[in-house]
């Protein structure tokens, strides 16, 4: 049985907790949400809840911003990285399906 705490996509952390963990201002987290760089879930009361995966993404965004990239540039870079990862997975899948079988014929 997988507990929510074991799931990196479980939305467990509040703005205050993430702010403290990453040493950033809550307004920065709200801005990243507004720019759609992260998409935290919402509690029943409407408060943002972040997962560990989103916290890792915030960490990456913060590093890239520290290197001088704008939020718009970071958003584009992350989209391109996701596209490259998807294309690599597709190439790998196609290569695996095109491997010859024991008789030397493509699968």
DRENMAR-833293 format. One record per residue (C-alpha): residue in one letter; x, y, z. Coordinates in steps of 0.1 Angstrom, whole numbers, plus 5000, padded with zeros to 4 digits. Example, Ala and Ser with C-alpha at 12.3 -4.5 7.8 and 13.67 -1.06 7.14 Angstrom:
<milo rest="A" east="5123" north="4955" up="5078"/>
<milo rest="S" east="5137" north="4989" up="5071"/>
END
This chain:
<milo rest="X" east="5000" north="5000" up="5000"/>
<milo rest="X" east="5014" north="5034" up="4990"/>
<milo rest="X" east="5009" north="5062" up="5016"/>
<milo rest="X" east="5004" north="5098" up="5004"/>
<milo rest="X" east="5037" north="5107" up="5020"/>
<milo rest="X" east="5055" north="5081" up="4996"/>
<milo rest="X" east="5039" north="5097" up="4965"/>
<milo rest="X" east="5059" north="5125" up="4951"/>
<milo rest="X" east="5028" north="5139" up="4934"/>
<milo rest="X" east="5007" north="5140" up="4966"/>
<milo rest="X" east="4999" north="5176" up="4975"/>
<milo rest="X" east="5009" north="5178" up="5011"/>
<milo rest="X" east="5027" north="5211" up="5016"/>
<milo rest="X" east="5013" north="5246" up="5023"/>
<milo rest="X" east="5027" north="5278" up="5009"/>
<milo rest="X" east="5043" north="5285" up="5043"/>
<milo rest="X" east="5060" north="5252" up="5045"/>
<milo rest="X" east="5074" north="5254" up="5010"/>
<milo rest="X" east="5084" north="5290" up="5016"/>
<milo rest="X" east="5104" north="5279" up="5046"/>
<milo rest="X" east="5119" north="5248" up="5029"/>
<milo rest="X" east="5132" north="5268" up="4999"/>
<milo rest="X" east="5139" north="5301" up="5017"/>
<milo rest="X" east="5116" north="5320" up="4993"/>
<milo rest="X" east="5088" north="5345" up="4999"/>
<milo rest="X" east="5052" north="5333" up="4997"/>
<milo rest="X" east="5046" north="5360" up="4971"/>
<milo rest="X" east="5072" north="5343" up="4949"/>
<milo rest="X" east="5053" north="5310" up="4951"/>
<milo rest="X" east="5021" north="5328" up="4942"/>
<milo rest="X" east="5038" north="5344" up="4912"/>
<milo rest="X" east="5050" north="5311" up="4899"/>
<milo rest="X" east="5015" north="5298" up="4902"/>
<milo rest="X" east="5002" north="5329" up="4884"/>
<milo rest="X" east="5028" north="5324" up="4856"/>
<milo rest="X" east="5017" north="5287" up="4855"/>
<milo rest="X" east="5052" north="5275" up="4862"/>
<milo rest="X" east="5037" north="5253" up="4889"/>
<milo rest="X" east="5001" north="5243" up="4894"/>
<milo rest="X" east="4995" north="5234" up="4930"/>
<milo rest="X" east="4964" north="5217" up="4940"/>
<milo rest="X" east="4939" north="5235" up="4962"/>
<milo rest="X" east="4925" north="5225" up="4995"/>
<milo rest="X" east="4888" north="5225" up="5002"/>
<milo rest="X" east="4893" north="5260" up="5016"/>
<milo rest="X" east="4912" north="5271" up="4984"/>
<milo rest="X" east="4947" north="5271" up="4999"/>
<milo rest="X" east="4976" north="5260" up="4976"/>
<milo rest="X" east="4990" north="5226" up="4983"/>
<milo rest="X" east="5023" north="5216" up="4968"/>
<milo rest="X" east="5038" north="5181" up="4961"/>
<milo rest="X" east="5074" north="5171" up="4963"/>
<milo rest="X" east="5075" north="5171" up="4925"/>
<milo rest="X" east="5063" north="5207" up="4924"/>
<milo rest="X" east="5088" north="5216" up="4951"/>
<milo rest="X" east="5116" north="5202" up="4929"/>
<milo rest="X" east="5103" north="5222" up="4900"/>
<milo rest="X" east="5103" north="5254" up="4921"/>
<milo rest="X" east="5138" north="5247" up="4931"/>
<milo rest="X" east="5148" north="5243" up="4894"/>
<milo rest="X" east="5129" north="5275" up="4885"/>
<milo rest="X" east="5147" north="5294" up="4913"/>
<milo rest="X" east="5181" north="5281" up="4901"/>
<milo rest="X" east="5174" north="5292" up="4865"/>
<milo rest="X" east="5162" north="5326" up="4877"/>
<milo rest="X" east="5194" north="5329" up="4896"/>
<milo rest="X" east="5213" north="5323" up="4863"/>
<milo rest="X" east="5195" north="5353" up="4849"/>
<milo rest="X" east="5166" north="5337" up="4829"/>
<milo rest="X" east="5132" north="5354" up="4830"/>
<milo rest="X" east="5101" north="5335" up="4841"/>
<milo rest="X" east="5089" north="5335" up="4805"/>
<milo rest="X" east="5123" north="5321" up="4794"/>
<milo rest="X" east="5122" north="5295" up="4821"/>
<milo rest="X" east="5086" north="5285" up="4812"/>
<milo rest="X" east="5097" north="5280" up="4776"/>
<milo rest="X" east="5129" north="5261" up="4786"/>
<milo rest="X" east="5109" north="5237" up="4808"/>
<milo rest="X" east="5084" north="5231" up="4780"/>
<milo rest="X" east="5112" north="5223" up="4756"/>
<milo rest="X" east="5128" north="5200" up="4781"/>
<milo rest="X" east="5095" north="5181" up="4786"/>
<milo rest="X" east="5091" north="5178" up="4748"/>
<milo rest="X" east="5126" north="5165" up="4744"/>
<milo rest="X" east="5120" north="5139" up="4771"/>
<milo rest="X" east="5088" north="5128" up="4755"/>
<milo rest="X" east="5105" north="5125" up="4721"/>
<milo rest="X" east="5134" north="5105" up="4736"/>
<milo rest="X" east="5108" north="5081" up="4751"/>
<milo rest="X" east="5091" north="5078" up="4718"/>
<milo rest="X" east="5124" north="5070" up="4700"/>
<milo rest="X" east="5132" north="5044" up="4726"/>
<milo rest="X" east="5098" north="5028" up="4722"/>
<milo rest="X" east="5101" north="5028" up="4684"/>
<milo rest="X" east="5136" north="5013" up="4686"/>
<milo rest="X" east="5124" north="4986" up="4709"/>
<milo rest="X" east="5095" north="4977" up="4686"/>
<milo rest="X" east="5118" north="4976" up="4656"/>
<milo rest="X" east="5144" north="4952" up="4671"/>
<milo rest="X" east="5146" north="4920" up="4651"/>
<milo rest="X" east="5132" north="4888" up="4667"/>
<milo rest="X" east="5152" north="4856" up="4670"/>
<milo rest="X" east="5147" north="4848" up="4633"/>
<milo rest="X" east="5162" north="4882" up="4624"/>
<milo rest="X" east="5129" north="4898" up="4613"/>
<milo rest="X" east="5117" north="4931" up="4627"/>
<milo rest="X" east="5091" north="4927" up="4655"/>
END
